[in-house]
């Protein structure tokens, strides 16, 4: 039989004594401090070493922001879930006695080697819900500027900037803030187009054309005036494309359009909206004066009386359109008005070398008895 060496027994005895000493030391430490935070416990840059759970909770409560603010308005935050998350975290840092000193001592040793990562300062779901609700009070859509022609001059109505709460950036701001002072929310400015600066450049007359009609034909005159109202005041951005059919829409009785004579091939028939080709044609002439790019134009199948031969622009909803593009460097304003027997279309914008100021308006008078109704 092989005999064990004496030093082996000695080593076993020493290790047993060491283990017993550690366990006894842990037992004593547990008995003295099981209800206090372990040494080196730092949360949110606050050293909680040796504090009771209640003391640590009070310290960390002071770090959590309690309100947000915007433009002199303070919005208190509801933090029920945030506080509960903090309590749950602290519960994981403190030893809960089992009633058995040896078991508690071993648990103390185990927890000394484990430190849970610091919790989020605020519960994101809880805060985001409140920020979205606060945004309803803060967000403003802004107002685009507008412009119109009245009493011989272009009149500008100034717009306003919008504002929107940036929830993500406000959340980051909250996470980095300490104390009970209201944390300023982060907003962003919304620029609404057209802006006042963009529309104040609309000063120059670029096109101005008038055509005439026979005021005796009530239905046709009604249609011409309805279409003119639809066009009047339209603002077109640089590079924007105008579609007569899109702007005027369907020529339906429900919208006030009446049956009047139109060209259909080589025949003259009656259809709703008859006569509004005089609007599109007058607009076309003004567009030519302004030297804008014509994208789509069609001539009637037979001559019309209100412009020279071949200078018309017929339209038929869903079939034929009149379209042009704003090739200037600024916004355009279309002014379309009617009188007793005439329709006048003006184009205002920002003149340049390719789109010079129009010095004299133009037009084409109808000679008595030479009118033809069209669509």
C-alpha positions as CSV (number, residue, x, y, z in Angstrom):
1,X,0.0,0.0,0.0
2,X,1.3,3.4,-1.0
3,X,1.6,5.9,1.8
4,X,0.6,9.6,1.4
5,X,3.3,12.1,2.0
6,X,2.9,14.3,5.1
7,X,3.0,17.6,3.2
8,X,-0.2,16.6,1.3
9,X,-2.1,16.3,4.5
10,X,-0.6,19.6,5.6
11,X,-1.8,21.3,2.4
12,X,-5.3,19.9,2.8
13,X,-5.5,21.2,6.4
14,X,-4.3,24.6,5.4
15,X,-6.8,24.9,2.5
16,X,-9.6,23.8,4.8
17,X,-8.6,26.4,7.3
18,X,-8.5,29.1,4.6
19,X,-11.9,28.1,3.3
20,X,-13.3,28.2,6.8
21,X,-11.8,31.6,7.5
22,X,-13.2,33.0,4.3
23,X,-16.6,31.6,5.0
24,X,-16.5,32.9,8.6
25,X,-15.3,36.3,7.3
26,X,-18.1,36.4,4.8
27,X,-20.6,35.4,7.5
28,X,-19.4,38.2,9.7
29,X,-19.5,40.7,6.8
30,X,-22.9,39.5,5.8
31,X,-24.2,39.9,9.3
32,X,-22.9,43.4,9.4
33,X,-23.8,44.6,5.9
34,X,-26.2,42.4,4.1
35,X,-28.6,45.3,3.9
36,X,-26.1,47.7,2.4
37,X,-24.8,48.2,-1.1
38,X,-21.5,46.4,-1.9
39,X,-18.3,48.4,-2.1
40,X,-17.6,49.9,-5.5
41,X,-21.3,50.1,-6.6
42,X,-21.4,53.2,-8.8
43,X,-24.6,54.1,-10.6
44,X,-25.0,57.2,-12.8
45,X,-21.7,58.5,-11.4
46,X,-23.1,58.2,-7.9
47,X,-21.1,56.0,-5.4
48,X,-23.6,54.0,-3.5
49,X,-21.1,51.9,-1.5
50,X,-22.4,51.1,2.0
51,X,-25.8,52.8,1.5
52,X,-29.0,51.1,2.4
53,X,-31.4,50.4,-0.4
54,X,-33.6,53.2,0.7
55,X,-30.7,55.6,0.8
56,X,-29.5,54.6,-2.6
57,X,-33.0,55.0,-4.0
58,X,-33.3,58.5,-2.7
59,X,-29.9,59.4,-4.2
60,X,-30.7,58.0,-7.6
61,X,-34.2,59.6,-7.5
62,X,-32.5,63.0,-7.4
63,X,-30.6,62.2,-10.7
64,X,-33.8,61.4,-12.7
65,X,-35.2,64.4,-14.6
66,X,-38.7,65.1,-13.5
67,X,-40.0,67.5,-16.3
68,X,-39.3,68.9,-19.7
69,X,-39.8,72.4,-21.0
70,X,-40.4,74.3,-24.2
71,X,-41.0,78.1,-24.7
72,X,-41.7,78.9,-21.1
73,X,-44.0,75.9,-20.7
74,X,-43.1,73.1,-18.3
75,X,-44.4,69.6,-18.8
76,X,-44.1,67.3,-15.7
77,X,-43.1,63.7,-16.5
78,X,-45.0,60.7,-15.2
79,X,-42.3,58.3,-14.1
80,X,-44.1,55.3,-12.5
81,X,-42.4,52.7,-14.7
82,X,-39.1,54.4,-14.4
83,X,-39.2,54.3,-10.6
84,X,-40.2,50.7,-10.7
85,X,-37.3,49.8,-13.0
86,X,-35.0,51.5,-10.5
87,X,-36.4,49.6,-7.5
88,X,-36.0,46.3,-9.5
89,X,-32.4,47.1,-10.2
90,X,-31.6,47.9,-6.6
91,X,-33.3,44.8,-5.5
92,X,-30.8,42.9,-7.6
93,X,-27.9,44.6,-5.8
94,X,-28.9,43.8,-2.3
95,X,-28.8,40.5,-0.4
96,X,-32.1,39.2,0.8
97,X,-31.8,37.0,3.8
98,X,-32.9,33.3,3.6
99,X,-32.7,32.9,7.3
100,X,-29.7,30.6,7.0
101,X,-26.4,32.4,7.8
102,X,-24.2,30.0,5.9
103,X,-26.4,30.2,2.7
104,X,-26.6,34.0,3.0
105,X,-22.8,34.1,3.4
106,X,-22.2,32.1,0.2
107,X,-24.7,34.3,-1.6
108,X,-22.8,37.4,-0.4
109,X,-19.6,36.1,-1.7
110,X,-21.2,35.3,-5.1
111,X,-22.8,38.8,-5.4
112,X,-19.5,40.5,-4.6
113,X,-18.1,39.2,-7.9
114,X,-21.2,40.3,-9.9
115,X,-22.2,43.9,-10.6
116,X,-25.3,44.4,-12.8
117,X,-24.8,47.1,-15.5
118,X,-26.4,50.5,-14.6
119,X,-30.0,50.7,-15.7
120,X,-31.4,53.2,-18.2
121,X,-32.1,56.5,-16.3
122,X,-35.6,56.6,-17.8
123,X,-38.0,54.0,-19.2
124,X,-37.9,54.7,-22.9
125,X,-41.4,53.4,-23.7
126,X,-42.9,55.5,-20.9
127,X,-41.1,58.7,-21.9
128,X,-41.7,58.3,-25.7
129,X,-45.4,58.0,-25.1
130,X,-45.4,61.3,-23.2
131,X,-43.2,63.1,-25.7
132,X,-45.5,62.1,-28.5
133,X,-48.4,63.6,-26.5
134,X,-46.4,66.7,-25.8
135,X,-45.7,67.0,-29.5
136,X,-49.4,67.5,-30.2
137,X,-49.1,70.8,-28.2
138,X,-45.8,71.9,-29.7
139,X,-45.9,70.9,-33.4
140,X,-47.1,73.7,-35.7
141,X,-47.4,73.1,-39.5
142,X,-46.4,76.6,-40.5
143,X,-48.1,78.6,-43.2
144,X,-47.0,79.0,-46.8
145,X,-46.7,82.5,-48.1
146,X,-49.3,83.5,-50.8
147,X,-49.5,86.2,-53.5
148,X,-52.3,87.5,-55.6
149,X,-52.9,90.4,-58.1
150,X,-55.4,93.1,-57.0
151,X,-56.0,96.7,-57.8
152,X,-53.2,96.9,-60.3
153,X,-50.4,95.4,-58.2
154,X,-49.1,92.1,-56.8
155,X,-50.0,91.7,-53.2
156,X,-47.9,89.5,-50.9
157,X,-49.2,87.7,-47.8
158,X,-46.3,86.5,-45.6
159,X,-46.0,82.9,-44.4
160,X,-44.6,81.5,-41.2
161,X,-42.2,78.8,-40.3
162,X,-43.4,75.6,-38.7
163,X,-42.0,73.8,-35.7
164,X,-41.7,70.1,-34.9
165,X,-40.6,68.3,-31.7
166,X,-37.6,66.1,-32.4
167,X,-38.5,63.2,-30.1
168,X,-35.3,61.2,-30.7
169,X,-33.0,64.1,-29.9
170,X,-35.1,65.1,-27.0
171,X,-34.9,61.6,-25.6
172,X,-31.1,61.7,-25.9
173,X,-31.1,65.0,-24.1
174,X,-33.2,63.6,-21.3
175,X,-30.9,60.6,-20.9
176,X,-27.9,62.9,-20.4
177,X,-29.6,65.2,-17.9
178,X,-29.5,65.2,-14.1
179,X,-31.7,66.6,-11.4
180,X,-35.2,67.9,-11.2
181,X,-34.9,71.0,-13.4
182,X,-37.0,71.0,-16.6
183,X,-35.0,69.6,-19.5
184,X,-35.3,71.7,-22.6
185,X,-36.9,69.8,-25.5
186,X,-35.2,69.9,-28.9
187,X,-37.3,71.1,-31.8
188,X,-36.6,71.7,-35.4
189,X,-37.8,74.4,-37.7
190,X,-39.9,73.5,-40.7
191,X,-39.5,75.7,-43.8
192,X,-42.8,75.8,-45.6
193,X,-42.8,76.6,-49.3
194,X,-43.4,78.9,-50.9
195,X,-41.7,81.1,-48.4
196,X,-42.1,84.9,-48.1
197,X,-38.6,85.4,-49.5
198,X,-39.5,83.2,-52.6
199,X,-42.8,85.0,-53.4
200,X,-41.6,88.5,-52.8
201,X,-39.6,88.1,-56.0
202,X,-42.8,87.9,-58.1
203,X,-42.8,91.5,-59.4
204,X,-42.4,91.5,-63.1
205,X,-45.2,91.1,-65.8
206,X,-44.0,88.4,-68.2
207,X,-47.2,87.7,-70.1
208,X,-50.5,89.5,-70.6
209,X,-53.1,88.5,-73.1
210,X,-56.8,89.2,-73.6
211,X,-59.4,87.6,-75.8
212,X,-63.1,88.4,-76.3
213,X,-66.4,86.5,-76.4
214,X,-70.0,87.1,-77.2
215,X,-71.7,87.8,-73.8
216,X,-75.1,86.8,-75.3
217,X,-74.4,83.0,-74.9
218,X,-75.0,82.5,-71.1
219,X,-73.9,78.9,-70.9
220,X,-70.6,79.4,-72.7
221,X,-69.8,82.5,-70.7
222,X,-70.6,80.7,-67.5
223,X,-68.1,78.0,-68.4
224,X,-65.4,80.5,-69.4
225,X,-65.7,82.2,-66.0
226,X,-65.7,79.0,-64.0
227,X,-62.4,77.9,-65.6
228,X,-60.9,81.3,-65.2
229,X,-61.6,81.1,-61.4
230,X,-59.9,77.8,-61.3
231,X,-56.8,79.1,-62.9
232,X,-56.7,82.5,-61.1
233,X,-54.2,82.8,-58.3
234,X,-52.3,79.6,-59.1
235,X,-48.6,79.7,-58.0
236,X,-46.1,77.6,-59.9
237,X,-42.7,76.8,-58.5
238,X,-39.5,76.9,-60.6
239,X,-39.4,73.8,-62.8
240,X,-43.0,73.0,-61.9
241,X,-45.4,71.8,-64.6
242,X,-48.9,73.2,-65.1
243,X,-51.7,71.0,-66.4
244,X,-54.9,72.7,-67.5
245,X,-56.9,69.5,-66.9
246,X,-55.5,68.9,-63.5
247,X,-56.1,72.5,-62.4
248,X,-59.6,73.0,-63.9
249,X,-60.7,69.4,-63.3
250,X,-63.7,67.7,-64.9
251,X,-66.2,69.8,-66.6
252,X,-69.3,68.4,-64.8
253,X,-72.8,69.8,-64.1
254,X,-72.2,69.1,-60.4
255,X,-69.4,71.7,-60.5
256,X,-71.5,74.2,-62.3
257,X,-70.5,73.6,-65.9
258,X,-73.2,73.9,-68.5
259,X,-73.8,72.4,-71.9
260,X,-72.5,74.6,-74.8
261,X,-71.3,74.2,-78.3
262,X,-67.9,72.4,-79.0
263,X,-66.0,71.1,-81.9
264,X,-66.0,67.3,-82.3
265,X,-64.0,66.5,-85.5
266,X,-65.7,68.6,-88.2
267,X,-68.9,68.9,-86.4
268,X,-70.3,71.3,-83.9
269,X,-72.1,69.5,-81.0
270,X,-73.2,70.4,-77.4
271,X,-71.3,69.2,-74.4
272,X,-70.7,70.1,-70.8
273,X,-68.1,72.8,-70.4
274,X,-68.2,74.1,-73.9
275,X,-66.2,77.3,-74.3
276,X,-63.3,76.7,-71.8
277,X,-60.9,76.3,-74.6
278,X,-60.9,80.1,-74.7
279,X,-59.4,80.0,-71.2
280,X,-56.6,77.5,-72.3
281,X,-56.0,79.4,-75.5
282,X,-55.7,82.8,-73.7
283,X,-53.4,81.2,-71.2
284,X,-51.3,79.8,-74.0
285,X,-50.9,83.2,-75.6
286,X,-49.7,84.7,-72.3
287,X,-47.3,81.7,-71.8
288,X,-45.8,82.4,-75.2
289,X,-45.2,86.0,-74.3
290,X,-43.5,84.9,-71.1
291,X,-41.3,82.5,-73.2
292,X,-42.1,79.5,-71.1
293,X,-41.7,75.9,-72.3
294,X,-44.9,74.5,-73.8
295,X,-45.0,70.8,-73.0
296,X,-48.3,69.9,-74.7
297,X,-50.7,71.8,-76.9
298,X,-53.3,70.8,-79.5
299,X,-55.1,72.9,-82.1
300,X,-58.9,72.7,-82.8
301,X,-60.1,70.7,-85.8
302,X,-61.6,73.9,-87.2
303,X,-60.7,77.7,-86.8
304,X,-61.8,79.7,-83.7
305,X,-62.5,83.3,-83.7
306,X,-60.7,84.6,-80.6
307,X,-57.1,84.1,-81.8
308,X,-55.4,84.0,-85.2
309,X,-55.5,80.7,-87.1
310,X,-53.3,78.0,-85.5
311,X,-52.7,80.0,-82.3
312,X,-55.3,78.1,-80.2
313,X,-55.0,75.4,-77.5
314,X,-57.9,73.0,-77.3
315,X,-58.5,70.8,-74.3
316,X,-60.7,67.8,-73.6
317,X,-60.6,66.2,-70.1
318,X,-58.7,62.8,-70.2
319,X,-57.9,63.2,-73.9
320,X,-56.2,66.5,-74.8
321,X,-54.4,68.8,-72.3
322,X,-52.5,72.0,-72.3
323,X,-49.3,71.9,-70.3
324,X,-46.3,74.1,-69.8
325,X,-43.3,74.3,-67.5
326,X,-42.0,77.1,-65.4
327,X,-38.5,77.7,-66.8
328,X,-37.8,80.8,-64.8
329,X,-35.6,81.0,-61.7
330,X,-38.5,81.9,-59.4
331,X,-42.2,81.3,-58.7
332,X,-44.9,82.3,-61.2
333,X,-48.3,83.8,-60.4
334,X,-51.2,83.3,-62.9
335,X,-53.9,85.9,-62.8
336,X,-57.1,85.1,-64.8
337,X,-60.1,87.4,-64.7
338,X,-63.2,87.9,-66.9
339,X,-65.3,90.9,-67.7
340,X,-68.5,91.4,-69.6
341,X,-67.2,90.0,-72.8
342,X,-63.5,89.3,-72.3
343,X,-61.0,87.1,-70.4
344,X,-57.6,88.4,-69.5
345,X,-54.6,86.2,-68.4
346,X,-51.5,87.7,-66.8
347,X,-48.3,85.9,-65.9
348,X,-46.1,87.5,-63.1
349,X,-42.7,86.3,-62.0
350,X,-39.0,87.2,-61.9
351,X,-37.7,88.5,-65.2
352,X,-34.3,87.4,-66.5
353,X,-32.5,87.5,-69.9
354,X,-34.5,84.6,-71.2
355,X,-37.8,85.8,-69.8
356,X,-37.8,89.6,-70.1
357,X,-40.4,92.0,-68.7
358,X,-43.4,92.4,-71.0
359,X,-43.8,96.1,-71.8
360,X,-47.2,96.1,-73.5
361,X,-50.1,93.7,-73.0
362,X,-51.6,92.1,-76.1
363,X,-54.9,90.6,-77.2
364,X,-57.1,89.5,-80.1
365,X,-60.5,91.2,-80.4
366,X,-63.5,89.4,-81.9
367,X,-65.1,91.0,-84.8
368,X,-68.9,91.0,-84.7
369,X,-70.5,87.8,-86.0
370,X,-67.2,85.9,-86.1
371,X,-67.5,83.9,-82.9
372,X,-67.4,80.1,-82.8
373,X,-68.2,78.1,-79.6
374,X,-65.7,75.5,-78.6
375,X,-64.6,73.4,-75.6
